[in-house]
Amino acid sequence: MGNLGTTELILILAVVVLLFGVGRVSRIGGEMGAAIREFRKGLRGEDEDTPNDTPDQS
């Protein structure tokens, strides 16, 4: 299997948008971003339930 160039990636993106639609592709991208953020929080051991030790700077 060879490397994918810019032209191939654009073609693949165009096919995905045609199949699923712009709204669904953007929603999937947002969900993937949120999942990655939660995964990274889990790796660092952060919990939303535990309060922060630093006071607010407001």
Sequence and secondary structure as in RCSB ss.txt:
>XXXX:A:sequence
MGNLGTTELILILAVVVLLFGVGRVSRIGGEMGAAIREFRKGLRGEDEDTPNDTPDQS
>XXXX:A:secstr
     HHHHHHHHHHHHHHH HHHHHHHHHHHHHHHHHHHHHHHT  SSS  SS    
